[in-house]
Amino acid sequence: MKIAIITGASSGLGEQYLRHIVRLYPDVKAVWAIARRQERLQALAEECGEGRVVPFPLDLISYDSYDALKQRLEAERPEVAILINNAGYGTLGNFDEMELLSQARMVDLNNRALTAVTSAVLPYMSKGSFIINVCSIAAFAPNPRMTVYCSSKAYVYSFSKSLRFELKNRGINVLVVCPGPMDTEFLPVAGIGKGSSHTFDTLPRCNPVTVAERSLKRAAAGKGKYTPRFFYKLYHLLSNLLPHALVMHMSKT
Ligand SMILES: NC(=O)c1ccc[n+]([C@@H]2O[C@H](COP(=O)([O-])OP(=O)(O)OC[C@H]3O[C@@H](n4cnc5c(N)ncnc54)[C@H](OP(=O)(O)O)[C@@H]3O)[C@@H](O)[C@H]2O)c1
């Protein structure tokens, strides 16, 4: 049976991926929706059709979650057509003022979980399937006041490009998507509100509905990268051309 797996499916961009896959991929018979908030996943399953959306409550910071995922894959042996590594969070503030646990857990979720989930799922993927790794414009250059977050997204960026190269001969595509700020729960979770960051107050917003729809289309078409909005494509170009010591004056959050 063809399935899709989405991490962080209970809100924001992940929820939009879920809705688009249910609508646009009738051959995907089930979407395994992973996140911690079971009630949110259950509500989405009821709305999108029981059976089509399969709530899979996991805390991806815990090592046990990888075993649970592996065991379910082994038991059901599905054909995974789409894997979306989307779960992630950030925090705003100087590194030396942040709690160690929140910073270490960010690396655990944004990097360790993404790596572990990919490793667990890959044996069930074959030619024509694809992976979308949700990254950020934060990967393009360091962002002071979001030091661990931008570093974790630089990992996601590099991991995705290298994995894409490795998986080409298996016919599996990997797309890395790099959105700018989106009005999702990400911002309050990060401690970003009006007035807390001039950069976040002024940057143009990306729409999670469009980001999900366009990145799915591009991944299916074999593309490797998607950065929404001209503004952020230009920022990427500048961050490649200019010294980062200079770019950091713009990218400081
Ligand atoms: N919003 C932005 O400005 C922005 C910009 C660029 C990139 N991004 C990236 O986009 C991705 C999605 O974020 P979003 O904007 O959609 O924010 P969001 O609404 O806060 O979504 C984050 C998702 O991750 C899940 N999650 C958090 N901790 C988890 C854990 N320990 N185990 C399993 N799932 C966990 C959350 O569900 P539960 O709480 O139910 O577990 C939620 O479904 C992230 O990777 C983020 O870095 C966001």
The ligand as an SDF file (V2000), in Angstrom:
LIG
                    3D

 48 52  0  0  0  0  0  0  0  0999 V2000
    7.0470   29.5110   10.5760 N   0  0  0  0  0  0  0  0  0  0  0  0
    8.1980   29.9880   10.1600 C   0  0  0  0  0  0  0  0  0  0  0  0
    8.4570   31.1930   10.2490 O   0  0  0  0  0  0  0  0  0  0  0  0
    9.2000   29.0590    9.5230 C   0  0  0  0  0  0  0  0  0  0  0  0
   10.1220   29.5910    8.6130 C   0  0  0  0  0  0  0  0  0  0  0  0
   11.0360   28.7350    8.0020 C   0  0  0  0  0  0  0  0  0  0  0  0
   11.0350   27.3980    8.3060 C   0  0  0  0  0  0  0  0  0  0  0  0
   10.1450   26.9100    9.2160 N   0  0  0  0  0  0  0  0  0  0  0  0
   10.1760   25.4750    9.5090 C   0  0  0  0  0  0  0  0  0  0  0  0
    8.9370   24.9130    9.1480 O   0  0  0  0  0  0  0  0  0  0  0  0
    8.7350   23.7030    9.8850 C   0  0  0  0  0  0  0  0  0  0  0  0
    7.3050   23.6580   10.3830 C   0  0  0  0  0  0  0  0  0  0  0  0
    7.0940   24.7120   11.2840 O   0  0  0  0  0  0  0  0  0  0  0  0
    5.7480   25.5560   11.3150 P   0  0  0  0  0  0  0  0  0  0  0  0
    6.0730   26.9230   10.8870 O   0  0  0  0  0  0  0  0  0  0  0  0
    4.6710   24.8270   10.6360 O   0  0  0  0  0  0  0  0  0  0  0  0
    5.5050   25.6250   12.8980 O   0  0  0  0  0  0  0  0  0  0  0  0
    4.5030   24.8160   13.8540 P   0  0  0  0  0  0  0  0  0  0  0  0
    3.0940   25.1010   13.4860 O   0  0  0  0  0  0  0  0  0  0  0  0
    4.9640   25.1220   15.2340 O   0  0  0  0  0  0  0  0  0  0  0  0
    4.7950   23.2800   13.5070 O   0  0  0  0  0  0  0  0  0  0  0  0
    5.7750   22.5060   14.1280 C   0  0  0  0  0  0  0  0  0  0  0  0
    5.3300   21.0570   14.0950 C   0  0  0  0  0  0  0  0  0  0  0  0
    6.3600   20.2480   14.6790 O   0  0  0  0  0  0  0  0  0  0  0  0
    5.7410   19.3800   15.6470 C   0  0  0  0  0  0  0  0  0  0  0  0
    6.6730   19.0670   16.7150 N   0  0  0  0  0  0  0  0  0  0  0  0
    7.2820   19.9290   17.5680 C   0  0  0  0  0  0  0  0  0  0  0  0
    8.0350   19.2500   18.4470 N   0  0  0  0  0  0  0  0  0  0  0  0
    7.8980   17.9310   18.1580 C   0  0  0  0  0  0  0  0  0  0  0  0
    8.4090   16.7300   18.7360 C   0  0  0  0  0  0  0  0  0  0  0  0
    9.2310   16.7490   19.8020 N   0  0  0  0  0  0  0  0  0  0  0  0
    8.0430   15.5510   18.1760 N   0  0  0  0  0  0  0  0  0  0  0  0
    7.1860   15.5060   17.1180 C   0  0  0  0  0  0  0  0  0  0  0  0
    6.6770   16.5960   16.5310 N   0  0  0  0  0  0  0  0  0  0  0  0
    7.0330   17.8050   17.0500 C   0  0  0  0  0  0  0  0  0  0  0  0
    4.5480   20.1840   16.1720 C   0  0  0  0  0  0  0  0  0  0  0  0
    3.5270   19.3300   16.6740 O   0  0  0  0  0  0  0  0  0  0  0  0
    3.2960   18.9610   18.2260 P   0  0  0  0  0  0  0  0  0  0  0  0
    3.4730   20.2220   19.0110 O   0  0  0  0  0  0  0  0  0  0  0  0
    1.8960   18.4290   18.2160 O   0  0  0  0  0  0  0  0  0  0  0  0
    4.3070   17.9180   18.5240 O   0  0  0  0  0  0  0  0  0  0  0  0
    4.0470   20.8360   14.8960 C   0  0  0  0  0  0  0  0  0  0  0  0
    3.1980   19.9560   14.1970 O   0  0  0  0  0  0  0  0  0  0  0  0
    9.8210   23.6880   10.9760 C   0  0  0  0  0  0  0  0  0  0  0  0
   10.8350   22.7900   10.5990 O   0  0  0  0  0  0  0  0  0  0  0  0
   10.3360   25.1180   10.9670 C   0  0  0  0  0  0  0  0  0  0  0  0
   11.6870   25.1830   11.3700 O   0  0  0  0  0  0  0  0  0  0  0  0
    9.2140   27.6980    9.8190 C   0  0  0  0  0  0  0  0  0  0  0  0
  1  2  1  0
  2  3  2  0
  2  4  1  0
  4  5  1  0
  4 48  2  0
  5  6  2  0
  6  7  1  0
  7  8  2  0
  8  9  1  0
  8 48  1  0
  9 10  1  0
  9 46  1  0
 10 11  1  0
 11 12  1  0
 11 44  1  0
 12 13  1  0
 13 14  1  0
 14 15  2  0
 14 16  1  0
 14 17  1  0
 17 18  1  0
 18 19  2  0
 18 20  1  0
 18 21  1  0
 21 22  1  0
 22 23  1  0
 23 24  1  0
 23 42  1  0
 24 25  1  0
 25 26  1  0
 25 36  1  0
 26 27  1  0
 26 35  1  0
 27 28  2  0
 28 29  1  0
 29 30  1  0
 29 35  2  0
 30 31  1  0
 30 32  2  0
 32 33  1  0
 33 34  2  0
 34 35  1  0
 36 37  1  0
 36 42  1  0
 37 38  1  0
 38 39  2  0
 38 40  1  0
 38 41  1  0
 42 43  1  0
 44 45  1  0
 44 46  1  0
 46 47  1  0
M  CHG  2   8   1  16  -1
M  END
$$$$
